[in-house]
């Protein structure tokens, strides 16, 4: 992406939405007292509006990387930036959707979604309009007054996604948000998330253990090595995200070849990790 220089009129390259250089991170395991090297020399760039998915063996540092980008932890070595600004703490420009649902059981759907806006002291009229809009976008119309225990697992996950989206962060960080739902619900949520990101133009960083999910959702798939995690490949998905359906995934040869390529990368790393543990 380029912008016009206000002084000379020359085109200049705008920085990516997210960038990281030389990220390495180690921490002490609380139970064993051993030092765990989670990440090693990770470089990353994500452009505005891009949907990037991340796959790799268990324990390869995917969540550690997300936590650094969210500002929850500081890397041992290296730096990460959002729009050229050093990430030092969480910020309103980044929203996080976790695997574990963080919705409040005593609040209904509407009040769960509006929780962050209430904390931000958004005016009531604006809050009502924004909450109503996102409820429609995520398919929760008619369930506004239901409490979490009255909802299916998929609907509870929609609430969690909506609560993050309604605050309108520039970047959405998602840590295996669909891992706990059944297979059929997961397919539906994946299609809905794909449509939502196309409509809203959000930049998304999405962690998953499923190679098929990574390819279905992402513009680009990042494959990571076994711990300490490094980026071993970045794979562009050959079909535009706005055109993907699961039916297409099943019959499109370039998409199937992409799945196979990424799967081979991850399986090779997982096998190497098991051998190293023997």
N, C-alpha and C positions, 0 to 999 in steps of 0.2 A: 504494500500500500504506500502511496506517495502523497505528500502534501506540498503546497506551493509556499516557498519561502517569501515572507511578507516584505523583505527588504529588496532582494535582488530578483525575485520571481523565479528562481531556480528550483527544480524539484528536489526534495529531500526525502530520504527514506524514514518513515515513521517507525518507532520502536514497536516490537510485538507486544501484545497485551501482557503476556507472561514471558519472562526470560530468567534463566538460571545458568550459572557458570561455575563449574568445578565443585558442585555440591557433594560433600562427604559428611557422613554422620555416624557417630558411635555413641553408645550409651551403656550404662552398667545395669545388668539384669538384677532386679531386686531380689529374686529368689536364690540365684547361684552366685551373685557377686562378680560374675564374669563380664568382661567387656564384649559387647556385641557390635560388630561393624555392619551397620544397616545399609549404608549407601557409599558408593565410591566413584567420585569424579563424574557426576551427572551434569551434562549440559542439556538445556531444554529451551525451545522457543515455541510459543503458541500464539497464533495471530487472532485478532479480534474476530469473533463469530465462528471460530473453528471449534469443532467437536473432536477432542483427542481422547482416545481410550488407552488404557494401560493394562497389560497382562504380564504375568510372570509367575514363577513358582511361589508357593507359600513361604512367607518370611523373607521375600526378596527386597523389601523396603518400599513397596508401593504406598502403603499408608503413611510411612515416615515422610515420603516425598510430598504427599498431599498435606500432611500436617505442617510442613515447612512452608508450602505455598499459602496455606490458610493463616500462617502467623502464629500457630499454636506452639511451635518449637523453633529454636534457632539452630541452623546447621553447625556442625563442628568446624567445617571448612567450606568456603565458598559463599556466594550470595544469590538471592533470588529477588526479582523485581516485578512489580505490576506497573505497566505504563511508565517505565523508567524510574519508578520510586522504589527504594529499598524496602523489602518486606521485613518489618520489625515486630509487628503485632497484628492481631485480627483487625479487619476493617470492613466498613459497609460496602465496599466495592467487591467483596467476596462473600458468597453464601455457601454453606456446607450442608449436604444431605448425607446423613450417616446410615450405616447398615442397621444400627439399633434405632428403633423409632423413638423420637424425643417428644412426641405429642403428649399433651396433658390430659389425663383421663377424666378430670372434672370439668373440662371445657368442651363444648360442642364443636362441630366442624368449623363453623364461622368464627367462633372465638379463638379456636386453636390457630387458625390461619391469620387472624388479626393480631395475635399476641405481640409479634415483633413491631408492628406498626403502633401498637399502644405504647410500647416502651419508647419508641421514637417520638411519641406525642404528635402523630399525624392527625390533622383535623378530622372530626368524625365523618363529615360528608365525603371527603376524599378517601378515607379508610373504607367506608361502606362501598364506594364505587370500585375501588381496587380489589377488594375481597370478592365482590360479586363477579367481577370480570374473570379472576383467576379460578373461581369455583366453576364457572362455565367452561373455561379452557381445559380443566383437568377432569371434567365429567362428573362433578359432584352435585350438580343441580338437583334439588329435591331432598338432599341429605344435610342441608345447612344446620339443622337443629339436632342432628343425631350426635351421640357421644361415641368415643372410640370403641367401647365394648359392643356397640350396636352395628359396627361396620365390619366388613370382611378385611382380610389382610391386605388385599390389593387396594381397597379404598383407604385404609389407614396410611398406606404408603403414598397414595395420592395427596392426602392431607399434608404429609411431611414435605413432599415436593412443592405443593402450593404455598406452604408457609415460607419456604425459602424464596420462591419466585416472586411472591407478592411484595417483598421488600425491594425488588428491582435492582439486585446487585448486577454489576457488569459481568462477573465471572461466577459460575456455579461449579463447585467442587463436590464430587459425588463418590462416596466410598462404598461400593457394592450395595447400592440401595435396594436391589431386587433379589438379593440372595436368599431371603427368608420366605419368599412366596412360592406357591406351587408353579409347576412348569407352564401351564396354560395362562395363568394370571401374569406370569413373567413376560410371555410373548406379547400380551396385550399392553402391559405397562411399557415395554420397549417401544412398541409402535406409537403409543401415545407420547412418550418422551421425545421420540424423533420428530413427530409433528409439532410438539410444543416448541422445541428448539428452533425449528425452521421458521415458525411463526414469530417468535420473539427475538431471534438473532443473537441469543446469548452465547458467550464463550463457555465451553464446558470441558472440564478435566474429569474423566470418569474411570474409576478403578473397577476391575472385574476379574474373576477367575475363569470366566467363560470366553473362549476364543470366538465362538459364534456371536455372542452378544457384542464383543468388542468390534468385530467386523460389521455387524448389522448397524451399529449406532455411529461409529466413528468416521470422520473424514480421514483420519490417520490413526494407525495403531502403533503404539510403542511397546516393544517387547523387551522385557528386562531379564537380566541374568539371575542366577541363584545368588544368595547373599555372599558378600556385599553386593547390593544391586547396582548394576550398570545398564545403560541402554545398549542393547546389542543390535537392534534394528528398528527402523521406523518405516512402516509400510503404508503407502497410500491406498485407500480403498477405491476401486476403479469405477464405481457407480455413484452418481450424485446422491447425497443423503435424502433429498426430497423425493426421490424416485423409488426408494427401497421399500419392499414389503417382504414378509417371510415367504410368500409364494415365489417371489423373484429370487430370493436367496437360495431356494431349493433347486432352481432350474437354471440359474445364470452361471455359466462356466467360469468367467473371470472372478466372480465373487467366491465360488467354491475353491478356486485355485488360491485365492488370498487366504481363505480359512485354513487350507491345508498348509500353506507356507508358514503362517503364524503358529499353527499348532505344532509343526515340526520344530520350530524354534523353541517353543515353551517346553515341549516334551524332552528335547535334548538337554535343556537346562535343568529340568526336574530330575532327569536320570543322573546327570552329573552331580547334583546335590545329594541324591541318595547314596551314590558311591562314595562321596566325600565323608558321609556320616558313618560309613561302615568301619 
